[in-house]
Amino acid sequence: MTEIRDKKGVRVAGNAGMTDPAAILDGVDTDSVPDSSRLAGIVTAGELLAAGLSWPRLRALVRRGVLVPVGWGIYARAAPAAKAARGPMGEQALRVAAALAAVGPAAVASHHSAALIHGLDLYGRPAAAVAVTRPPGAGGSRTARPGIRLRIAPLPAGQVTVRREIPVTSVARTAVDLARASSFPAGVAVVDSALHRGTVSDAQLHAVLTTCGRWPGIDQARRVVAFSDALSESVLESISRVAFHDQGLPPPVLQAWVGDRGEVIGRADFLWRAHRTIGEADGAVKYADPSRAVAQLRRDARLRQAGFEVVHFTWDEIVHEPHQVAASIRAAFRRRAAA
């Protein structure tokens, strides 16, 4: 019997007088897969073929689990891909890296895809398609593959960075792009998030606004940046501030410590100091623990005893009935004025 072994001495075929092509292919050494600087060693079918692999060999590597498909004609090394997929946004990162490989080397993740890679909060469900930006003149088709939203726009060096082995627009450029292209509340939510996390500064945001001074949507982006506040701690607080503004309420103080006679009772999400009125945005997490709900009731009672009005509202209320929330706050103003 004739035995055929691969470079590592593993038997891959052994029928006397003949060879099994499939068995030979199963013994393909992973050294035949070209190195890639991309996340999880992502490579395109074209790059694999250019490196000397045939389609049968490529299919053999997939069949053996050496490579895994992560997009149409895009592959990753199995073990690094499994590692990269673990943790927050791991699978999203793989999708983004695969999309960039498909579009070309000059492209970067942008808009909501870059925001997710940066760990920024977004208002609403992000689009399913991966957002990609490529500079003018970089070559390649202007028509993206399914699942990819391709934009053509300048990418100055200072507005591109690398996160998780993925080229992305900088936090400042990402925030301004979303502020230009999305609704005003959505823009405020992402800029608030970046400022609150300390991953961007006002100076960096204004530098991007200056660079992109004639781009579509830039006037809204300027308003978003002017309105945003690093003290806003969540998307719920961000969209609440927008709703207060739209409903004609005066701007509240954020994250204000309140108490009575030198005793601190707690921190308020929103405080209208002149009206001694507190607004509390109640997210689902706040009352997931019953003990926290009881503690909140006790705190509210102490605040009212200290002469404060307390108005609670939920996500659904501020999104779908902001006028009702505003009416409740104005009613609290009147009660304090009459006290």
MIMAR-735219 format. One line per field, with one value per residue (C-alpha): residue number from 1; chain; x, y, z. Coordinates in steps of 0.1 Angstrom, whole numbers, plus 2048, in hexadecimal, padded with zeros to 3 digits. Layout:
# residues N
k = NUM|...
c = A|...
east = X|...
north = Y|...
up = Z|...
***
This chain:
# residues 339
k = 1|2|3|4|5|6|7|8|9|10|11|12|13|14|15|16|17|18|19|20|21|22|23|24|25|26|27|28|29|30|31|32|33|34|35|36|37|38|39|40|41|42|43|44|45|46|47|48|49|50|51|52|53|54|55|56|57|58|59|60|61|62|63|64|65|66|67|68|69|70|71|72|73|74|75|76|77|78|79|80|81|82|83|84|85|86|87|88|89|90|91|92|93|94|95|96|97|98|99|100|101|102|103|104|105|106|107|108|109|110|111|112|113|114|115|116|117|118|119|120|121|122|123|124|125|126|127|128|129|130|131|132|133|134|135|136|137|138|139|140|141|142|143|144|145|146|147|148|149|150|151|152|153|154|155|156|157|158|159|160|161|162|163|164|165|166|167|168|169|170|171|172|173|174|175|176|177|178|179|180|181|182|183|184|185|186|187|188|189|190|191|192|193|194|195|196|197|198|199|200|201|202|203|204|205|206|207|208|209|210|211|212|213|214|215|216|217|218|219|220|221|222|223|224|225|226|227|228|229|230|231|232|233|234|235|236|237|238|239|240|241|242|243|244|245|246|247|248|249|250|251|252|253|254|255|256|257|258|259|260|261|262|263|264|265|266|267|268|269|270|271|272|273|274|275|276|277|278|279|280|281|282|283|284|285|286|287|288|289|290|291|292|293|294|295|296|297|298|299|300|301|302|303|304|305|306|307|308|309|310|311|312|313|314|315|316|317|318|319|320|321|322|323|324|325|326|327|328|329|330|331|332|333|334|335|336|337|338|339
c = A|A|A|A|A|A|A|A|A|A|A|A|A|A|A|A|A|A|A|A|A|A|A|A|A|A|A|A|A|A|A|A|A|A|A|A|A|A|A|A|A|A|A|A|A|A|A|A|A|A|A|A|A|A|A|A|A|A|A|A|A|A|A|A|A|A|A|A|A|A|A|A|A|A|A|A|A|A|A|A|A|A|A|A|A|A|A|A|A|A|A|A|A|A|A|A|A|A|A|A|A|A|A|A|A|A|A|A|A|A|A|A|A|A|A|A|A|A|A|A|A|A|A|A|A|A|A|A|A|A|A|A|A|A|A|A|A|A|A|A|A|A|A|A|A|A|A|A|A|A|A|A|A|A|A|A|A|A|A|A|A|A|A|A|A|A|A|A|A|A|A|A|A|A|A|A|A|A|A|A|A|A|A|A|A|A|A|A|A|A|A|A|A|A|A|A|A|A|A|A|A|A|A|A|A|A|A|A|A|A|A|A|A|A|A|A|A|A|A|A|A|A|A|A|A|A|A|A|A|A|A|A|A|A|A|A|A|A|A|A|A|A|A|A|A|A|A|A|A|A|A|A|A|A|A|A|A|A|A|A|A|A|A|A|A|A|A|A|A|A|A|A|A|A|A|A|A|A|A|A|A|A|A|A|A|A|A|A|A|A|A|A|A|A|A|A|A|A|A|A|A|A|A|A|A|A|A|A|A|A|A|A|A|A|A|A|A|A|A|A|A|A|A|A|A|A|A|A|A|A|A|A|A|A|A|A|A|A|A
east = 800|80C|809|808|80F|80F|82C|824|824|7FF|7F2|7DA|7D6|7DF|7CE|7E6|7EF|7D9|7D4|7B5|7B4|79C|7B2|7D0|7BE|7B4|7D9|7DF|7F6|7E8|808|7F9|7E1|7F1|7F7|7DF|7E1|7BB|7A7|7A7|7BD|7A0|7A8|795|791|7A5|7C2|7C2|7C2|7DD|7F2|7F0|7D2|7BA|795|796|7B1|79D|77E|793|79F|77B|770|78B|782|7A3|791|76D|759|751|742|73D|75F|76F|77F|790|7A6|78F|7A0|7A7|784|775|78A|781|75C|75C|755|740|73B|752|73C|736|75B|75F|743|754|776|767|755|775|788|76D|76D|793|7B2|7AA|788|780|762|74D|72C|719|732|74F|73A|734|759|761|748|731|70C|6F3|6CF|6BA|6C4|6E1|6DE|6E5|6FD|721|72A|74A|75B|775|788|782|79A|7A2|796|77D|758|741|727|72B|722|702|704|71D|714|730|736|751|760|782|794|7AE|7CA|7C0|79C|7A6|7B2|7B4|79F|79F|7B5|79A|79F|783|77B|787|76E|76B|765|74D|738|737|72E|711|706|705|6F3|6DB|6BF|6C7|6C0|6D5|6F1|6EF|6EF|710|722|717|724|746|749|73E|757|773|77C|777|77C|769|788|78A|765|769|788|773|757|76F|77F|75C|74E|73C|730|70B|6FB|717|700|6ED|70E|718|6F7|6FC|71F|714|6F7|70A|716|730|71A|6FF|704|6ED|6DA|6BA|6C8|6D4|6B2|6A1|6B5|6AB|687|689|697|67D|661|66E|67A|698|6B8|6BE|6DE|6EA|6F6|6EF|6F5|6D7|6CE|6C2|6D4|6F7|6EC|6EF|6D1|6DC|6E5|6CA|6CA|6BB|6B7|6A4|6B3|69E|67F|68C|681|693|68F|697|69B|691|6A3|69B|6BB|6B3|697|6A2|6AC|68E|6A4|6AF|68A|683|6A2|696|674|685|69C|67E|66C|68B|68E|66A|66E|68B|675|67C|664|66E|661|669|665|66E|67D|65B|64D|669|66A|645|635|64F|634|625|647|64B|629|631|651|63F|624|640|64E|62C|628|64A|641|621|631
north = 800|822|83C|862|879|89E|8B4|8AB|886|882|866|874|857|832|81E|807|813|832|852|863|887|892|882|894|8B5|8AE|8AE|8D1|8E4|904|915|917|931|954|969|986|9A4|9A4|998|972|970|978|973|975|959|96D|971|94B|943|95D|94B|92B|919|909|908|8E3|8EB|908|8F3|8D9|8F2|8FC|8D8|8D1|8EF|901|91E|92A|93F|961|971|96B|961|96B|953|954|93C|927|929|94F|955|942|956|977|96F|96B|989|9A9|9B1|995|988|9AC|9B2|993|99F|9C1|9B3|99C|9BA|9CE|9B1|9B0|9D5|9DA|9E4|A0A|A06|A0A|A03|A22|A2F|A16|9FA|A0F|A1B|9F6|9EE|A0D|A01|A20|A20|A23|A2D|A13|9F3|9F8|9F0|9CC|9D5|9DC|A01|A06|A26|A26|A45|A53|A45|A26|A0F|9F3|9F2|A0D|9F2|9DF|9BB|9B1|9B9|9D6|9FB|A0B|A31|A44|A61|A6F|A5E|A76|A63|A72|A65|A40|A29|A03|9F1|9CC|9C8|9DA|9FC|A13|A37|A49|A4E|A73|A6C|A50|A66|A82|A6B|A5D|A80|A8A|A6B|A61|A73|A8E|A78|A5B|A73|A81|A5E|A53|A74|A74|A50|A59|A77|A64|A48|A61|A53|A74|A99|AB8|AC3|AA3|AA5|AC9|AC0|AA7|AC0|AD9|ABF|AB4|AD7|AD4|AB0|AA7|AA8|ABC|AD7|ABD|AAE|AD0|AD3|AB0|AB7|AD8|AC6|AA7|AA3|A8C|A89|A76|A52|A3E|A3F|A44|A63|A70|A6D|A7A|A9A|A9E|A98|AB3|ACB|AC3|AC8|AEA|AE1|AF3|ADF|ACB|AC5|AA1|A89|AA2|A99|AA4|AA4|AB9|ACD|AC1|A9C|A8C|A76|A6B|A73|A7E|A76|A99|AB7|AD7|AE9|B09|AF3|ADA|ABF|A9E|A88|A63|A4F|A2C|A12|9ED|9E6|9FF|9E9|9C7|9C1|9C6|9D3|9EF|9F8|9F9|A0F|A27|A2A|A33|A4C|A5C|A60|A71|A88|A93|A98|AAF|AC4|AB4|AA9|A88|A7D|A5B|A50|A32|A2C|A26|A46|A5D|A4E|A4B|A65|A80|A9A|A87|A85|AAA|AB1|A9D|AB1|AD2|AC7|AC1|AE4|AF3|ADE|AEB|B0F|B0C|AFC
up = 800|7F7|812|80C|829|82D|839|85D|856|858|842|828|80F|80E|7F3|7E1|7BF|7BF|7D2|7DF|7D3|7EF|809|7FB|7FD|821|829|81C|833|841|837|815|822|81D|83B|840|857|85A|878|87A|85C|845|820|800|7E7|7CE|7E6|7ED|7C8|7C2|7DD|7C9|7D8|7C0|7C5|7CF|7E9|7F6|7F9|80B|825|82B|82E|847|85C|856|846|84C|835|844|825|800|7F4|815|82D|850|862|878|89A|899|88C|8A9|8C2|8B1|8B2|8D8|8ED|8E7|8C2|8B8|89C|890|88F|878|861|85F|857|83D|82C|82B|81B|800|7F9|7F7|80B|80C|81C|841|857|85D|86A|880|879|886|8A4|8AE|8AB|8C0|8DA|8D6|8DF|8C3|8C3|8B2|8A0|889|865|85B|840|849|844|830|823|807|7FC|7D8|7BF|7D3|7B8|7B9|7B1|7BE|7C2|7E3|7E8|7FA|81F|81A|819|806|807|7F4|809|812|82F|83D|850|871|86D|86A|884|88C|8A6|8AB|88C|877|866|871|870|890|8AC|8A3|87D|886|89D|884|867|87C|887|862|855|871|884|89D|8BC|8AD|8A7|8CB|8D9|8C8|8CE|8F3|8F5|8E7|8FD|91C|916|911|8EF|8DD|8E6|8DC|8C9|8B5|8AC|8A1|88C|879|875|866|84E|842|842|821|823|823|845|855|863|877|882|890|8A3|8B1|8BD|8CD|8DF|8EB|90F|91E|93D|92B|935|91E|8FE|913|924|902|8F0|910|90D|8E9|8F2|90E|8F5|8DA|8F4|8FE|921|92F|92E|94E|962|95C|977|993|9B7|9CC|9F1|A0E|A29|A1F|A1C|9FA|9F1|9CF|9AB|993|96E|967|97E|977|994|992|994|9AD|995|98E|96F|970|950|95A|944|946|95A|975|984|979|99E|9B5|9D0|9BA|9B3|9D9|9DE|9C3|9D3|9F5|9E4|9D2|9F4|A03|9E6|9E8|A0D|A05|9EE|9CC|9B1|9A1|97F|971|94D|938|916|905|915|90A|8E7|8E0|8F7|8FE|901|91E|92F|92A|937|957|95C|957|970|989|982|98A|9AA|9B7|9AD|9C1|9E0
***
